[in-house]
């Protein structure tokens, strides 16, 4: 949305609707794009509790405002078999929900393949992040953020994401072997 050059106007639209700036600028820009017709209104909303509080809240707000159905995938903080089964059950329900909304029957094999691909991509991402934690750093945080914030969040579950994350991991391994470093830079943790 920032590439449209209308960021400030989109934020203004959202702020007028919400009555303030209390939520994430990314979510506000998306809401502004919906308000102005830059993005078409959805037929349904899906959110998960993994990234931030604003996404599920915006999803619920949009569902209420637009009169559309929505689903919230509740992801527990622990990572054990019980948590996996809990999320898997919700994803199966989501598959049925999406089939009902779209009029297309669920495809269990396609869902299994998407989950396999997502798990493979996650494994590569964890490997890449382990390499990123090494000192000296092998990649600037801004480079990793651009990758994660753009392509990855939209492509998880596809072979493209697995390939990109495998390439990132391999590149970081190569930089470690060649002793490439961002030494001299400082690491900053910026929480928003």
C-alpha positions in Angstrom: 0.0 0.0 0.0 2.9 2.4 0.6 3.8 2.2 -3.1 0.6 3.9 -4.0 1.8 7.1 -2.4 -1.4 7.4 -0.5 -0.2 6.2 2.9 -1.1 9.4 4.8 -4.5 9.6 3.2 -5.3 5.9 3.9 -4.2 6.3 7.6 -6.5 9.4 7.8 -9.4 7.4 6.5 -8.9 4.7 9.0 -8.3 7.2 11.9 -11.6 8.9 11.1 -13.5 5.6 11.1 -11.8 4.3 14.2 -11.8 7.5 16.1 -8.1 7.6 16.7 -4.6 6.1 16.1 -4.7 3.3 18.7 -3.9 0.5 16.3 -1.0 -0.6 14.1 -0.3 1.6 11.1 -0.2 -1.5 8.8 -3.7 -2.4 9.9 -4.9 1.2 9.6 -3.5 1.5 6.1 -5.3 -1.7 5.1 -8.5 -0.4 6.6 -8.1 2.9 4.8 -7.6 1.1 1.5 -10.9 -0.8 2.1 -12.6 2.4 3.0 -11.5 4.2 -0.2 -12.1 1.2 -2.5 -8.4 0.8 -3.2 -8.8 -2.8 -2.0 -12.0 -4.7 -2.6 -14.2 -5.6 0.4 -13.7 -9.3 1.4 -16.5 -11.9 1.5 -15.0 -13.3 4.8 -12.2 -12.6 7.2 -9.7 -15.0 8.8 -7.2 -14.0 11.4 -4.9 -15.8 13.9 -3.7 -14.9 17.3 0.0 -15.4 16.4 1.2 -12.0 15.2 -0.4 -9.2 17.0 -3.6 -8.2 18.8 -4.7 -5.7 16.1 -5.2 -8.3 13.4 -7.9 -10.3 15.2 -9.5 -7.1 16.4 -9.6 -5.6 12.9 -10.9 -8.9 11.5 -13.8 -8.9 14.0 -14.5 -5.2 13.4 -14.6 -5.7 9.6 -16.8 -8.8 9.9 -19.2 -6.7 12.1 -19.1 -3.6 9.9 -19.4 -5.5 6.5 -21.8 -8.1 7.8 -19.5 -11.0 6.7 -18.5 -14.2 8.5 -15.1 -14.5 10.1 -12.9 -17.1 11.8 -10.3 -16.6 14.4 -7.6 -19.3 14.6 -6.5 -19.5 18.2 -2.8 -20.5 18.4 -1.7 -21.4 21.9 1.7 -20.3 23.2 2.9 -23.8 24.0 4.2 -26.1 21.3 3.2 -29.7 22.1 1.1 -32.4 20.6 -2.0 -31.1 22.3 -1.5 -27.6 20.9 -0.8 -29.1 17.4 -4.0 -31.1 17.5 -5.9 -28.0 18.7 -4.7 -25.9 15.8 -5.1 -28.8 13.3 -8.7 -29.1 14.3 -9.3 -25.4 13.7 -7.6 -25.5 10.3 -9.9 -28.4 9.3 -12.8 -26.2 10.4 -11.3 -23.3 8.4 -11.2 -25.6 5.3 -14.9 -26.2 5.6 -15.6 -22.5 6.3 -13.6 -21.5 3.2 -15.5 -24.2 1.1 -18.8 -22.8 2.3 -17.8 -19.2 1.6 -16.4 -20.0 -1.9 -18.7 -22.7 -3.1 -15.8 -25.0 -3.8 -15.6 -28.3 -1.9 -12.7 -28.8 0.5 -9.6 -30.6 -0.9 -8.0 -32.5 2.0 -5.0 -33.5 -0.1 -4.3 -29.9 -1.1 -4.7 -28.8 2.6 -2.2 -31.6 3.7 0.3 -30.4 1.0 0.0 -26.8 2.0 0.6 -27.7 5.7 3.6 -29.9 4.7 5.0 -27.0 2.6 4.3 -24.5 5.4 6.2 -26.8 7.9 9.1 -27.1 5.5 9.3 -23.3 5.1 9.1 -22.8 8.8 12.0 -25.3 9.3 14.1 -23.3 6.8 13.1 -20.0 8.5 14.2 -21.4 11.9 17.5 -22.5 10.4 18.1 -19.0 8.8 17.2 -17.3 12.1 19.7 -19.4 14.0 22.3 -18.3 11.6 21.2 -14.6 11.9 21.7 -14.8 15.7 25.4 -15.6 15.3 28.0 -12.9 15.9 29.0 -11.2 13.8 25.7 -10.7 12.0 25.6 -12.0 8.4 22.7 -9.9 7.3 21.2 -6.5 8.3 18.0 -6.7 10.2 16.3 -4.5 7.7 17.0 -7.0 4.9 15.5 -9.8 7.0 12.5 -7.7 7.9 11.8 -6.8 4.3 11.8 -10.5 3.4 9.6 -11.5 6.3 7.2 -8.6 6.1 6.5 -9.0 2.4 6.8 -12.2 0.6 6.9 -14.6 3.5 3.7 -13.7 5.3 1.8 -13.9 2.1 3.4 -17.1 0.6 3.8 -19.5 3.5 2.5 -22.9 2.5 3.8 -22.6 -1.1 6.9 -24.1 -2.7 8.0 -20.5 -3.4 8.4 -19.7 0.3 10.3 -22.9 1.0 12.6 -22.1 -1.9 13.3 -18.5 -0.8 13.9 -19.5 2.8 16.2 -22.3 1.7 18.1 -19.8 -0.4 18.3 -17.4 2.5 19.6 -20.1 4.8 22.2 -21.2 2.2 23.3 -17.6 1.6 23.8 -17.1 5.3 25.8 -20.3 5.6 27.9 -19.1 2.7 28.5 -15.7 4.3 29.6 -17.5 7.5 32.0 -19.6 5.6 33.4 -16.5 3.7 33.4 -14.6 7.0 31.1 -11.8 5.6 30.0 -9.6 8.4 28.0 -6.5 9.2 30.5 -5.8 12.0 30.5 -2.2 13.1 26.7 -1.9 12.9 24.6 -2.0 16.0 21.6 -4.2 16.7 18.4 -2.4 17.8 15.3 -4.0 19.2 12.3 -1.9 18.3 9.0 -3.0 19.7 5.9 -1.3 18.5 
